């Protein structure tokens, strides 16, 4: 399964092979407006999380995902922002 976002549309592509040679694909499109929706318009935690990540990325354009150091810094920033927004919490072991 592959998910591709193009603006307000999320396209889900499901491919499967049958009998070793026949491949079928199903494509589903959903309009959710997550490219412009505000946090107050979010319907659930998934949408709130997506919006917070989108906003954080807009503010951190210096990251380049082909560099390991940048990827790790970006992952840290996303995790910290999610915790600060109370979308996730750090659990004690």
PyMOL Python script that loads the backbone (N, CA, C, O; Angstrom):
from pymol import cmd

cmd.read_pdbstr("""\
ATOM      1  N   UNK A   1       0.852  -1.168   0.000  1.00  0.00           N
ATOM      2  CA  UNK A   1       0.000   0.000   0.000  1.00  0.00           C
ATOM      3  C   UNK A   1       0.898   1.232   0.000  1.00  0.00           C
ATOM      4  O   UNK A   1       1.914   1.287   0.693  1.00  0.00           O
ATOM      5  N   UNK A   2       0.500   2.203  -0.785  1.00  0.00           N
ATOM      6  CA  UNK A   2       1.253   3.446  -0.889  1.00  0.00           C
ATOM      7  C   UNK A   2       0.278   4.602  -0.724  1.00  0.00           C
ATOM      8  O   UNK A   2      -0.814   4.596  -1.291  1.00  0.00           O
ATOM      9  N   UNK A   3       0.691   5.601   0.067  1.00  0.00           N
ATOM     10  CA  UNK A   3      -0.132   6.789   0.238  1.00  0.00           C
ATOM     11  C   UNK A   3       0.628   7.975  -0.326  1.00  0.00           C
ATOM     12  O   UNK A   3       1.804   8.178  -0.022  1.00  0.00           O
ATOM     13  N   UNK A   4      -0.060   8.761  -1.157  1.00  0.00           N
ATOM     14  CA  UNK A   4       0.543   9.911  -1.803  1.00  0.00           C
ATOM     15  C   UNK A   4      -0.358  11.113  -1.564  1.00  0.00           C
ATOM     16  O   UNK A   4      -1.555  11.068  -1.849  1.00  0.00           O
ATOM     17  N   UNK A   5       0.217  12.179  -1.045  1.00  0.00           N
ATOM     18  CA  UNK A   5      -0.566  13.393  -0.806  1.00  0.00           C
ATOM     19  C   UNK A   5      -0.280  14.402  -1.898  1.00  0.00           C
ATOM     20  O   UNK A   5       0.875  14.661  -2.234  1.00  0.00           O
ATOM     21  N   UNK A   6      -1.328  14.963  -2.444  1.00  0.00           N
ATOM     22  CA  UNK A   6      -1.260  16.052  -3.424  1.00  0.00           C
ATOM     23  C   UNK A   6      -2.208  17.131  -2.933  1.00  0.00           C
ATOM     24  O   UNK A   6      -3.405  17.086  -3.218  1.00  0.00           O
ATOM     25  N   UNK A   7      -1.678  18.106  -2.191  1.00  0.00           N
ATOM     26  CA  UNK A   7      -2.512  19.175  -1.660  1.00  0.00           C
ATOM     27  C   UNK A   7      -3.559  18.648  -0.712  1.00  0.00           C
ATOM     28  O   UNK A   7      -3.228  18.013   0.290  1.00  0.00           O
ATOM     29  N   UNK A   8      -4.821  18.902  -1.013  1.00  0.00           N
ATOM     30  CA  UNK A   8      -5.912  18.503  -0.129  1.00  0.00           C
ATOM     31  C   UNK A   8      -6.357  17.058  -0.322  1.00  0.00           C
ATOM     32  O   UNK A   8      -7.244  16.589   0.390  1.00  0.00           O
ATOM     33  N   UNK A   9      -5.751  16.339  -1.282  1.00  0.00           N
ATOM     34  CA  UNK A   9      -6.167  14.973  -1.622  1.00  0.00           C
ATOM     35  C   UNK A   9      -5.126  13.954  -1.153  1.00  0.00           C
ATOM     36  O   UNK A   9      -3.931  14.108  -1.408  1.00  0.00           O
ATOM     37  N   UNK A  10      -5.596  12.921  -0.470  1.00  0.00           N
ATOM     38  CA  UNK A  10      -4.763  11.780  -0.095  1.00  0.00           C
ATOM     39  C   UNK A  10      -5.167  10.607  -0.976  1.00  0.00           C
ATOM     40  O   UNK A  10      -6.310  10.154  -0.942  1.00  0.00           O
ATOM     41  N   UNK A  11      -4.211  10.121  -1.768  1.00  0.00           N
ATOM     42  CA  UNK A  11      -4.471   9.002  -2.671  1.00  0.00           C
ATOM     43  C   UNK A  11      -3.826   7.756  -2.072  1.00  0.00           C
ATOM     44  O   UNK A  11      -2.641   7.764  -1.739  1.00  0.00           O
ATOM     45  N   UNK A  12      -4.605   6.692  -1.939  1.00  0.00           N
ATOM     46  CA  UNK A  12      -4.117   5.408  -1.452  1.00  0.00           C
ATOM     47  C   UNK A  12      -4.114   4.426  -2.613  1.00  0.00           C
ATOM     48  O   UNK A  12      -5.135   4.229  -3.273  1.00  0.00           O
ATOM     49  N   UNK A  13      -2.957   3.808  -2.859  1.00  0.00           N
ATOM     50  CA  UNK A  13      -2.800   2.861  -3.965  1.00  0.00           C
ATOM     51  C   UNK A  13      -2.482   1.494  -3.379  1.00  0.00           C
ATOM     52  O   UNK A  13      -1.517   1.334  -2.632  1.00  0.00           O
ATOM     53  N   UNK A  14      -3.295   0.524  -3.724  1.00  0.00           N
ATOM     54  CA  UNK A  14      -3.105  -0.848  -3.253  1.00  0.00           C
ATOM     55  C   UNK A  14      -2.843  -1.721  -4.468  1.00  0.00           C
ATOM     56  O   UNK A  14      -3.673  -1.805  -5.373  1.00  0.00           O
ATOM     57  N   UNK A  15      -1.680  -2.372  -4.484  1.00  0.00           N
ATOM     58  CA  UNK A  15      -1.304  -3.260  -5.588  1.00  0.00           C
ATOM     59  C   UNK A  15      -1.188  -4.681  -5.058  1.00  0.00           C
ATOM     60  O   UNK A  15      -0.737  -4.904  -3.935  1.00  0.00           O
ATOM     61  N   UNK A  16      -1.599  -5.636  -5.880  1.00  0.00           N
ATOM     62  CA  UNK A  16      -1.442  -7.039  -5.511  1.00  0.00           C
ATOM     63  C   UNK A  16      -1.159  -7.862  -6.759  1.00  0.00           C
ATOM     64  O   UNK A  16      -1.674  -7.583  -7.842  1.00  0.00           O
ATOM     65  N   UNK A  17      -0.320  -8.891  -6.577  1.00  0.00           N
ATOM     66  CA  UNK A  17       0.011  -9.791  -7.682  1.00  0.00           C
ATOM     67  C   UNK A  17      -0.734 -11.104  -7.489  1.00  0.00           C
ATOM     68  O   UNK A  17      -0.858 -11.621  -6.378  1.00  0.00           O
ATOM     69  N   UNK A  18      -1.226 -11.624  -8.609  1.00  0.00           N
ATOM     70  CA  UNK A  18      -1.941 -12.890  -8.609  1.00  0.00           C
ATOM     71  C   UNK A  18      -1.272 -13.819  -9.614  1.00  0.00           C
ATOM     72  O   UNK A  18      -0.898 -13.388 -10.705  1.00  0.00           O
ATOM     73  N   UNK A  19      -1.123 -15.052  -9.263  1.00  0.00           N
ATOM     74  CA  UNK A  19      -0.558 -16.075 -10.151  1.00  0.00           C
ATOM     75  C   UNK A  19       0.831 -15.708 -10.671  1.00  0.00           C
ATOM     76  O   UNK A  19       1.233 -16.168 -11.740  1.00  0.00           O
ATOM     77  N   UNK A  20       1.558 -14.891  -9.930  1.00  0.00           N
ATOM     78  CA  UNK A  20       2.930 -14.577 -10.306  1.00  0.00           C
ATOM     79  C   UNK A  20       3.107 -13.563 -11.413  1.00  0.00           C
ATOM     80  O   UNK A  20       4.205 -13.027 -11.561  1.00  0.00           O
ATOM     81  N   UNK A  21       2.085 -13.269 -12.201  1.00  0.00           N
ATOM     82  CA  UNK A  21       2.285 -12.346 -13.312  1.00  0.00           C
ATOM     83  C   UNK A  21       1.214 -11.262 -13.406  1.00  0.00           C
ATOM     84  O   UNK A  21       1.493 -10.154 -13.863  1.00  0.00           O
ATOM     85  N   UNK A  22       0.016 -11.566 -12.987  1.00  0.00           N
ATOM     86  CA  UNK A  22      -1.081 -10.610 -13.084  1.00  0.00           C
ATOM     87  C   UNK A  22      -1.051  -9.672 -11.887  1.00  0.00           C
ATOM     88  O   UNK A  22      -1.115 -10.118 -10.741  1.00  0.00           O
ATOM     89  N   UNK A  23      -0.955  -8.375 -12.152  1.00  0.00           N
ATOM     90  CA  UNK A  23      -0.950  -7.395 -11.081  1.00  0.00           C
ATOM     91  C   UNK A  23      -2.186  -6.511 -11.192  1.00  0.00           C
ATOM     92  O   UNK A  23      -2.518  -6.016 -12.269  1.00  0.00           O
ATOM     93  N   UNK A  24      -2.853  -6.325 -10.070  1.00  0.00           N
ATOM     94  CA  UNK A  24      -4.017  -5.448 -10.050  1.00  0.00           C
ATOM     95  C   UNK A  24      -3.748  -4.283  -9.100  1.00  0.00           C
ATOM     96  O   UNK A  24      -3.010  -4.414  -8.123  1.00  0.00           O
ATOM     97  N   UNK A  25      -4.355  -3.161  -9.403  1.00  0.00           N
ATOM     98  CA  UNK A  25      -4.208  -1.972  -8.575  1.00  0.00           C
ATOM     99  C   UNK A  25      -5.569  -1.379  -8.283  1.00  0.00           C
ATOM    100  O   UNK A  25      -6.461  -1.373  -9.132  1.00  0.00           O
ATOM    101  N   UNK A  26      -5.711  -0.885  -7.077  1.00  0.00           N
ATOM    102  CA  UNK A  26      -6.904  -0.139  -6.686  1.00  0.00           C
ATOM    103  C   UNK A  26      -6.440   1.209  -6.164  1.00  0.00           C
ATOM    104  O   UNK A  26      -5.487   1.290  -5.388  1.00  0.00           O
ATOM    105  N   UNK A  27      -7.116   2.263  -6.593  1.00  0.00           N
ATOM    106  CA  UNK A  27      -6.749   3.607  -6.176  1.00  0.00           C
ATOM    107  C   UNK A  27      -7.957   4.249  -5.509  1.00  0.00           C
ATOM    108  O   UNK A  27      -9.055   4.265  -6.064  1.00  0.00           O
ATOM    109  N   UNK A  28      -7.735   4.780  -4.302  1.00  0.00           N
ATOM    110  CA  UNK A  28      -8.777   5.467  -3.547  1.00  0.00           C
ATOM    111  C   UNK A  28      -8.314   6.887  -3.283  1.00  0.00           C
ATOM    112  O   UNK A  28      -7.171   7.103  -2.878  1.00  0.00           O
ATOM    113  N   UNK A  29      -9.178   7.846  -3.504  1.00  0.00           N
ATOM    114  CA  UNK A  29      -8.851   9.245  -3.245  1.00  0.00           C
ATOM    115  C   UNK A  29      -9.779   9.795  -2.182  1.00  0.00           C
ATOM    116  O   UNK A  29     -10.982   9.535  -2.180  1.00  0.00           O
ATOM    117  N   UNK A  30      -9.188  10.564  -1.274  1.00  0.00           N
ATOM    118  CA  UNK A  30      -9.954  11.160  -0.182  1.00  0.00           C
ATOM    119  C   UNK A  30      -9.562  12.630  -0.072  1.00  0.00           C
ATOM    120  O   UNK A  30      -8.375  12.952  -0.011  1.00  0.00           O
ATOM    121  N   UNK A  31     -10.528  13.502  -0.048  1.00  0.00           N
ATOM    122  CA  UNK A  31     -10.267  14.929   0.144  1.00  0.00           C
ATOM    123  C   UNK A  31     -10.432  15.228   1.629  1.00  0.00           C
ATOM    124  O   UNK A  31     -11.517  15.074   2.189  1.00  0.00           O
ATOM    125  N   UNK A  32      -9.324  15.665   2.269  1.00  0.00           N
ATOM    126  CA  UNK A  32      -9.390  15.944   3.702  1.00  0.00           C
ATOM    127  C   UNK A  32      -8.925  17.363   4.051  1.00  0.00           C
ATOM    128  O   UNK A  32      -9.017  17.779   5.206  1.00  0.00           O
ATOM    129  N   UNK A  33      -8.429  18.100   3.062  1.00  0.00           N
ATOM    130  CA  UNK A  33      -7.997  19.491   3.256  1.00  0.00           C
ATOM    131  C   UNK A  33      -6.912  19.667   4.314  1.00  0.00           C
ATOM    132  O   UNK A  33      -6.799  20.740   4.907  1.00  0.00           O
ATOM    133  N   UNK A  34      -6.112  18.627   4.559  1.00  0.00           N
ATOM    134  CA  UNK A  34      -5.069  18.746   5.576  1.00  0.00           C
ATOM    135  C   UNK A  34      -3.921  19.650   5.143  1.00  0.00           C
ATOM    136  O   UNK A  34      -3.029  19.934   5.942  1.00  0.00           O
ATOM    137  N   UNK A  35      -3.928  20.099   3.914  1.00  0.00           N
ATOM    138  CA  UNK A  35      -2.898  21.041   3.472  1.00  0.00           C
ATOM    139  C   UNK A  35      -3.155  22.455   3.985  1.00  0.00           C
ATOM    140  O   UNK A  35      -2.234  23.269   4.051  1.00  0.00           O
ATOM    141  N   UNK A  36      -4.413  22.752   4.351  1.00  0.00           N
ATOM    142  CA  UNK A  36      -4.754  24.105   4.804  1.00  0.00           C
ATOM    143  C   UNK A  36      -5.541  24.127   6.111  1.00  0.00           C
ATOM    144  O   UNK A  36      -5.725  25.194   6.697  1.00  0.00           O
ATOM    145  N   UNK A  37      -5.999  22.990   6.569  1.00  0.00           N
ATOM    146  CA  UNK A  37      -6.839  22.929   7.772  1.00  0.00           C
ATOM    147  C   UNK A  37      -6.062  23.427   8.990  1.00  0.00           C
ATOM    148  O   UNK A  37      -4.868  23.160   9.125  1.00  0.00           O
ATOM    149  N   UNK A  38      -6.755  24.157   9.879  1.00  0.00           N
ATOM    150  CA  UNK A  38      -6.122  24.625  11.108  1.00  0.00           C
ATOM    151  C   UNK A  38      -6.358  23.610  12.226  1.00  0.00           C
ATOM    152  O   UNK A  38      -7.191  22.712  12.101  1.00  0.00           O
ATOM    153  N   UNK A  39      -5.614  23.769  13.315  1.00  0.00           N
ATOM    154  CA  UNK A  39      -5.714  22.832  14.431  1.00  0.00           C
ATOM    155  C   UNK A  39      -7.122  22.846  15.026  1.00  0.00           C
ATOM    156  O   UNK A  39      -7.587  21.819  15.520  1.00  0.00           O
ATOM    157  N   UNK A  40      -7.799  23.976  14.988  1.00  0.00           N
ATOM    158  CA  UNK A  40      -9.172  24.041  15.533  1.00  0.00           C
ATOM    159  C   UNK A  40     -10.181  23.352  14.626  1.00  0.00           C
ATOM    160  O   UNK A  40     -11.280  23.017  15.069  1.00  0.00           O
ATOM    161  N   UNK A  41      -9.828  23.136  13.369  1.00  0.00           N
ATOM    162  CA  UNK A  41     -10.709  22.441  12.432  1.00  0.00           C
ATOM    163  C   UNK A  41     -10.485  20.930  12.423  1.00  0.00           C
ATOM    164  O   UNK A  41     -11.261  20.193  11.814  1.00  0.00           O
ATOM    165  N   UNK A  42      -9.434  20.464  13.091  1.00  0.00           N
ATOM    166  CA  UNK A  42      -9.105  19.037  13.091  1.00  0.00           C
ATOM    167  C   UNK A  42     -10.220  18.236  13.745  1.00  0.00           C
ATOM    168  O   UNK A  42     -10.803  18.661  14.742  1.00  0.00           O
ATOM    169  N   UNK A  43     -10.516  17.051  13.163  1.00  0.00           N
ATOM    170  CA  UNK A  43     -11.601  16.201  13.657  1.00  0.00           C
ATOM    171  C   UNK A  43     -11.139  15.150  14.656  1.00  0.00           C
ATOM    172  O   UNK A  43     -11.945  14.644  15.437  1.00  0.00           O
ATOM    173  N   UNK A  44      -9.840  14.813  14.639  1.00  0.00           N
ATOM    174  CA  UNK A  44      -9.361  13.744  15.503  1.00  0.00           C
ATOM    175  C   UNK A  44      -7.864  13.907  15.743  1.00  0.00           C
ATOM    176  O   UNK A  44      -7.243  14.836  15.226  1.00  0.00           O
ATOM    177  N   UNK A  45      -7.283  12.993  16.532  1.00  0.00           N
ATOM    178  CA  UNK A  45      -5.853  13.069  16.851  1.00  0.00           C
ATOM    179  C   UNK A  45      -4.976  12.904  15.616  1.00  0.00           C
ATOM    180  O   UNK A  45      -3.918  13.526  15.522  1.00  0.00           O
ATOM    181  N   UNK A  46      -5.404  12.075  14.668  1.00  0.00           N
ATOM    182  CA  UNK A  46      -4.619  11.917  13.447  1.00  0.00           C
ATOM    183  C   UNK A  46      -4.489  13.263  12.729  1.00  0.00           C
ATOM    184  O   UNK A  46      -3.387  13.657  12.346  1.00  0.00           O
ATOM    185  N   UNK A  47      -5.597  13.959  12.549  1.00  0.00           N
ATOM    186  CA  UNK A  47      -5.554  15.250  11.860  1.00  0.00           C
ATOM    187  C   UNK A  47      -4.775  16.280  12.667  1.00  0.00           C
ATOM    188  O   UNK A  47      -4.012  17.057  12.093  1.00  0.00           O
ATOM    189  N   UNK A  48      -4.954  16.302  13.993  1.00  0.00           N
ATOM    190  CA  UNK A  48      -4.193  17.242  14.826  1.00  0.00           C
ATOM    191  C   UNK A  48      -2.699  16.965  14.698  1.00  0.00           C
ATOM    192  O   UNK A  48      -1.896  17.894  14.603  1.00  0.00           O
ATOM    193  N   UNK A  49      -2.327  15.687  14.697  1.00  0.00           N
ATOM    194  CA  UNK A  49      -0.921  15.318  14.562  1.00  0.00           C
ATOM    195  C   UNK A  49      -0.374  15.753  13.209  1.00  0.00           C
ATOM    196  O   UNK A  49       0.704  16.343  13.144  1.00  0.00           O
ATOM    197  N   UNK A  50      -1.090  15.475  12.141  1.00  0.00           N
ATOM    198  CA  UNK A  50      -0.656  15.874  10.804  1.00  0.00           C
ATOM    199  C   UNK A  50      -0.464  17.387  10.733  1.00  0.00           C
ATOM    200  O   UNK A  50       0.546  17.857  10.211  1.00  0.00           O
ATOM    201  N   UNK A  51      -1.414  18.144  11.248  1.00  0.00           N
ATOM    202  CA  UNK A  51      -1.348  19.605  11.191  1.00  0.00           C
ATOM    203  C   UNK A  51      -0.161  20.128  11.989  1.00  0.00           C
ATOM    204  O   UNK A  51       0.543  21.023  11.523  1.00  0.00           O
ATOM    205  N   UNK A  52       0.071  19.594  13.170  1.00  0.00           N
ATOM    206  CA  UNK A  52       1.204  20.042  13.986  1.00  0.00           C
ATOM    207  C   UNK A  52       2.528  19.732  13.294  1.00  0.00           C
ATOM    208  O   UNK A  52       3.441  20.557  13.318  1.00  0.00           O
ATOM    209  N   UNK A  53       2.647  18.554  12.678  1.00  0.00           N
ATOM    210  CA  UNK A  53       3.871  18.215  11.938  1.00  0.00           C
ATOM    211  C   UNK A  53       4.039  19.157  10.752  1.00  0.00           C
ATOM    212  O   UNK A  53       5.136  19.661  10.512  1.00  0.00           O
ATOM    213  N   UNK A  54       2.952  19.401  10.004  1.00  0.00           N
ATOM    214  CA  UNK A  54       3.007  20.312   8.860  1.00  0.00           C
ATOM    215  C   UNK A  54       3.480  21.700   9.294  1.00  0.00           C
ATOM    216  O   UNK A  54       4.328  22.305   8.639  1.00  0.00           O
ATOM    217  N   UNK A  55       2.929  22.197  10.396  1.00  0.00           N
ATOM    218  CA  UNK A  55       3.316  23.516  10.890  1.00  0.00           C
ATOM    219  C   UNK A  55       4.777  23.550  11.333  1.00  0.00           C
ATOM    220  O   UNK A  55       5.483  24.526  11.078  1.00  0.00           O
ATOM    221  N   UNK A  56       5.232  22.479  11.999  1.00  0.00           N
ATOM    222  CA  UNK A  56       6.615  22.425  12.448  1.00  0.00           C
ATOM    223  C   UNK A  56       7.564  22.396  11.259  1.00  0.00           C
ATOM    224  O   UNK A  56       8.602  23.058  11.283  1.00  0.00           O
ATOM    225  N   UNK A  57       7.225  21.636  10.217  1.00  0.00           N
ATOM    226  CA  UNK A  57       8.067  21.567   9.030  1.00  0.00           C
ATOM    227  C   UNK A  57       8.123  22.906   8.300  1.00  0.00           C
ATOM    228  O   UNK A  57       9.158  23.271   7.742  1.00  0.00           O
ATOM    229  N   UNK A  58       7.012  23.634   8.305  1.00  0.00           N
ATOM    230  CA  UNK A  58       6.993  24.962   7.680  1.00  0.00           C
ATOM    231  C   UNK A  58       7.967  25.904   8.380  1.00  0.00           C
ATOM    232  O   UNK A  58       8.531  26.796   7.747  1.00  0.00           O
ATOM    233  N   UNK A  59       8.166  25.712   9.679  1.00  0.00           N
ATOM    234  CA  UNK A  59       9.042  26.580  10.457  1.00  0.00           C
ATOM    235  C   UNK A  59      10.490  26.106  10.468  1.00  0.00           C
ATOM    236  O   UNK A  59      11.357  26.820  10.972  1.00  0.00           O
ATOM    237  N   UNK A  60      10.783  24.914   9.922  1.00  0.00           N
ATOM    238  CA  UNK A  60      12.129  24.338   9.959  1.00  0.00           C
ATOM    239  C   UNK A  60      12.578  23.937   8.566  1.00  0.00           C
ATOM    240  O   UNK A  60      12.837  22.762   8.309  1.00  0.00           O
ATOM    241  N   UNK A  61      12.670  24.894   7.679  1.00  0.00           N
ATOM    242  CA  UNK A  61      13.032  24.613   6.291  1.00  0.00           C
ATOM    243  C   UNK A  61      14.502  24.236   6.118  1.00  0.00           C
ATOM    244  O   UNK A  61      14.911  23.832   5.029  1.00  0.00           O
ATOM    245  N   UNK A  62      15.296  24.362   7.175  1.00  0.00           N
ATOM    246  CA  UNK A  62      16.723  24.077   7.042  1.00  0.00           C
ATOM    247  C   UNK A  62      17.033  22.585   6.961  1.00  0.00           C
ATOM    248  O   UNK A  62      18.160  22.213   6.633  1.00  0.00           O
ATOM    249  N   UNK A  63      16.052  21.718   7.253  1.00  0.00           N
ATOM    250  CA  UNK A  63      16.305  20.282   7.243  1.00  0.00           C
ATOM    251  C   UNK A  63      16.306  19.725   5.820  1.00  0.00           C
ATOM    252  O   UNK A  63      15.479  20.101   4.990  1.00  0.00           O
ATOM    253  N   UNK A  64      17.251  18.822   5.559  1.00  0.00           N
ATOM    254  CA  UNK A  64      17.338  18.112   4.282  1.00  0.00           C
ATOM    255  C   UNK A  64      17.334  16.627   4.619  1.00  0.00           C
ATOM    256  O   UNK A  64      18.207  16.167   5.356  1.00  0.00           O
ATOM    257  N   UNK A  65      16.386  15.872   4.105  1.00  0.00           N
ATOM    258  CA  UNK A  65      16.204  14.487   4.540  1.00  0.00           C
ATOM    259  C   UNK A  65      17.192  13.491   3.943  1.00  0.00           C
ATOM    260  O   UNK A  65      17.113  12.305   4.262  1.00  0.00           O
ATOM    261  N   UNK A  66      18.122  13.925   3.085  1.00  0.00           N
ATOM    262  CA  UNK A  66      19.104  12.973   2.573  1.00  0.00           C
ATOM    263  C   UNK A  66      20.349  12.911   3.454  1.00  0.00           C
ATOM    264  O   UNK A  66      21.267  12.147   3.158  1.00  0.00           O
ATOM    265  N   UNK A  67      20.399  13.689   4.517  1.00  0.00           N
ATOM    266  CA  UNK A  67      21.520  13.694   5.448  1.00  0.00           C
ATOM    267  C   UNK A  67      21.057  13.082   6.771  1.00  0.00           C
ATOM    268  O   UNK A  67      20.031  13.494   7.313  1.00  0.00           O
ATOM    269  N   UNK A  68      21.805  12.099   7.301  1.00  0.00           N
ATOM    270  CA  UNK A  68      21.383  11.389   8.511  1.00  0.00           C
ATOM    271  C   UNK A  68      21.232  12.334   9.697  1.00  0.00           C
ATOM    272  O   UNK A  68      20.278  12.214  10.465  1.00  0.00           O
ATOM    273  N   UNK A  69      22.153  13.262   9.851  1.00  0.00           N
ATOM    274  CA  UNK A  69      22.081  14.198  10.967  1.00  0.00           C
ATOM    275  C   UNK A  69      20.805  15.034  10.897  1.00  0.00           C
ATOM    276  O   UNK A  69      20.145  15.249  11.914  1.00  0.00           O
ATOM    277  N   UNK A  70      20.455  15.507   9.697  1.00  0.00           N
ATOM    278  CA  UNK A  70      19.219  16.270   9.528  1.00  0.00           C
ATOM    279  C   UNK A  70      17.994  15.405   9.788  1.00  0.00           C
ATOM    280  O   UNK A  70      17.038  15.864  10.415  1.00  0.00           O
ATOM    281  N   UNK A  71      18.007  14.147   9.312  1.00  0.00           N
ATOM    282  CA  UNK A  71      16.873  13.244   9.547  1.00  0.00           C
ATOM    283  C   UNK A  71      16.653  13.029  11.040  1.00  0.00           C
ATOM    284  O   UNK A  71      15.521  13.071  11.521  1.00  0.00           O
ATOM    285  N   UNK A  72      17.755  12.794  11.775  1.00  0.00           N
ATOM    286  CA  UNK A  72      17.640  12.574  13.211  1.00  0.00           C
ATOM    287  C   UNK A  72      17.160  13.833  13.928  1.00  0.00           C
ATOM    288  O   UNK A  72      16.341  13.755  14.844  1.00  0.00           O
ATOM    289  N   UNK A  73      17.665  14.986  13.514  1.00  0.00           N
ATOM    290  CA  UNK A  73      17.223  16.249  14.117  1.00  0.00           C
ATOM    291  C   UNK A  73      15.757  16.506  13.827  1.00  0.00           C
ATOM    292  O   UNK A  73      15.019  16.975  14.694  1.00  0.00           O
ATOM    293  N   UNK A  74      15.335  16.197  12.610  1.00  0.00           N
ATOM    294  CA  UNK A  74      13.937  16.378  12.227  1.00  0.00           C
ATOM    295  C   UNK A  74      13.041  15.437  13.027  1.00  0.00           C
ATOM    296  O   UNK A  74      11.990  15.850  13.518  1.00  0.00           O
ATOM    297  N   UNK A  75      13.448  14.174  13.161  1.00  0.00           N
ATOM    298  CA  UNK A  75      12.677  13.206  13.954  1.00  0.00           C
ATOM    299  C   UNK A  75      12.574  13.666  15.405  1.00  0.00           C
ATOM    300  O   UNK A  75      11.516  13.546  16.022  1.00  0.00           O
ATOM    301  N   UNK A  76      13.674  14.195  15.955  1.00  0.00           N
ATOM    302  CA  UNK A  76      13.660  14.694  17.330  1.00  0.00           C
ATOM    303  C   UNK A  76      12.711  15.881  17.464  1.00  0.00           C
ATOM    304  O   UNK A  76      11.946  15.959  18.426  1.00  0.00           O
ATOM    305  N   UNK A  77      12.756  16.794  16.516  1.00  0.00           N
ATOM    306  CA  UNK A  77      11.875  17.969  16.552  1.00  0.00           C
ATOM    307  C   UNK A  77      10.414  17.560  16.465  1.00  0.00           C
ATOM    308  O   UNK A  77       9.569  18.112  17.170  1.00  0.00           O
ATOM    309  N   UNK A  78      10.113  16.598  15.608  1.00  0.00           N
ATOM    310  CA  UNK A  78       8.725  16.131  15.465  1.00  0.00           C
ATOM    311  C   UNK A  78       8.256  15.470  16.759  1.00  0.00           C
ATOM    312  O   UNK A  78       7.161  15.761  17.240  1.00  0.00           O
ATOM    313  N   UNK A  79       9.071  14.589  17.321  1.00  0.00           N
ATOM    314  CA  UNK A  79       8.697  13.905  18.561  1.00  0.00           C
ATOM    315  C   UNK A  79       8.510  14.905  19.700  1.00  0.00           C
ATOM    316  O   UNK A  79       7.555  14.798  20.469  1.00  0.00           O
ATOM    317  N   UNK A  80       9.418  15.878  19.811  1.00  0.00           N
ATOM    318  CA  UNK A  80       9.302  16.884  20.867  1.00  0.00           C
ATOM    319  C   UNK A  80       8.043  17.733  20.697  1.00  0.00           C
ATOM    320  O   UNK A  80       7.356  18.030  21.674  1.00  0.00           O
ATOM    321  N   UNK A  81       7.740  18.124  19.453  1.00  0.00           N
ATOM    322  CA  UNK A  81       6.568  18.931  19.181  1.00  0.00           C
ATOM    323  C   UNK A  81       5.289  18.151  19.498  1.00  0.00           C
ATOM    324  O   UNK A  81       4.341  18.714  20.045  1.00  0.00           O
ATOM    325  N   UNK A  82       5.258  16.856  19.158  1.00  0.00           N
ATOM    326  CA  UNK A  82       4.082  16.030  19.451  1.00  0.00           C
ATOM    327  C   UNK A  82       3.868  15.915  20.953  1.00  0.00           C
ATOM    328  O   UNK A  82       2.735  15.979  21.430  1.00  0.00           O
ATOM    329  N   UNK A  83       4.953  15.747  21.697  1.00  0.00           N
ATOM    330  CA  UNK A  83       4.832  15.652  23.155  1.00  0.00           C
ATOM    331  C   UNK A  83       4.382  16.997  23.740  1.00  0.00           C
ATOM    332  O   UNK A  83       3.512  17.035  24.610  1.00  0.00           O
ATOM    333  N   UNK A  84       4.970  18.089  23.268  1.00  0.00           N
ATOM    334  CA  UNK A  84       4.609  19.423  23.756  1.00  0.00           C
ATOM    335  C   UNK A  84       3.140  19.742  23.456  1.00  0.00           C
ATOM    336  O   UNK A  84       2.488  20.440  24.233  1.00  0.00           O
ATOM    337  N   UNK A  85       2.620  19.236  22.336  1.00  0.00           N
ATOM    338  CA  UNK A  85       1.232  19.459  21.947  1.00  0.00           C
ATOM    339  C   UNK A  85       0.273  18.463  22.614  1.00  0.00           C
ATOM    340  O   UNK A  85      -0.926  18.474  22.336  1.00  0.00           O
ATOM    341  N   UNK A  86       0.796  17.614  23.484  1.00  0.00           N
ATOM    342  CA  UNK A  86       0.009  16.592  24.202  1.00  0.00           C
ATOM    343  C   UNK A  86      -0.640  15.593  23.264  1.00  0.00           C
ATOM    344  O   UNK A  86      -1.685  15.030  23.589  1.00  0.00           O
ATOM    345  N   UNK A  87      -0.024  15.360  22.080  1.00  0.00           N
ATOM    346  CA  UNK A  87      -0.527  14.341  21.175  1.00  0.00           C
ATOM    347  C   UNK A  87       0.106  12.989  21.466  1.00  0.00           C
ATOM    348  O   UNK A  87      -0.454  11.948  21.121  1.00  0.00           O
ATOM    349  N   UNK A  88       1.271  13.004  22.099  1.00  0.00           N
ATOM    350  CA  UNK A  88       1.904  11.788  22.602  1.00  0.00           C
ATOM    351  C   UNK A  88       2.491  12.123  23.972  1.00  0.00           C
ATOM    352  O   UNK A  88       2.679  13.295  24.299  1.00  0.00           O
ATOM    353  N   UNK A  89       2.774  11.113  24.758  1.00  0.00           N
ATOM    354  CA  UNK A  89       3.421  11.366  26.052  1.00  0.00           C
ATOM    355  C   UNK A  89       4.563  10.376  26.223  1.00  0.00           C
ATOM    356  O   UNK A  89       4.521   9.254  25.718  1.00  0.00           O
ATOM    357  N   UNK A  90       5.570  10.815  26.938  1.00  0.00           N
ATOM    358  CA  UNK A  90       6.715   9.958  27.221  1.00  0.00           C
ATOM    359  C   UNK A  90       6.339   9.053  28.370  1.00  0.00           C
ATOM    360  O   UNK A  90       6.013   9.519  29.462  1.00  0.00           O
ATOM    361  N   UNK A  91       6.385   7.757  28.120  1.00  0.00           N
ATOM    362  CA  UNK A  91       5.983   6.797  29.131  1.00  0.00           C
ATOM    363  C   UNK A  91       7.167   6.376  29.963  1.00  0.00           C
ATOM    364  O   UNK A  91       8.279   6.247  29.451  1.00  0.00           O
ATOM    365  N   UNK A  92       6.935   6.160  31.254  1.00  0.00           N
ATOM    366  CA  UNK A  92       7.965   5.644  32.141  1.00  0.00           C
ATOM    367  C   UNK A  92       8.007   4.131  32.018  1.00  0.00           C
ATOM    368  O   UNK A  92       6.966   3.483  31.905  1.00  0.00           O
ATOM    369  N   UNK A  93       9.193   3.574  32.041  1.00  0.00           N
ATOM    370  CA  UNK A  93       9.325   2.108  31.959  1.00  0.00           C
ATOM    371  C   UNK A  93       9.282   1.485  33.307  1.00  0.00           C
ATOM    372  O   UNK A  93       9.378   0.263  33.425  1.00  0.00           O
TER     373      UNK A  93
END
""", "prot")
cmd.dss("prot")
cmd.show_as("cartoon", "prot")
cmd.util.cbc("prot")
cmd.orient("prot")
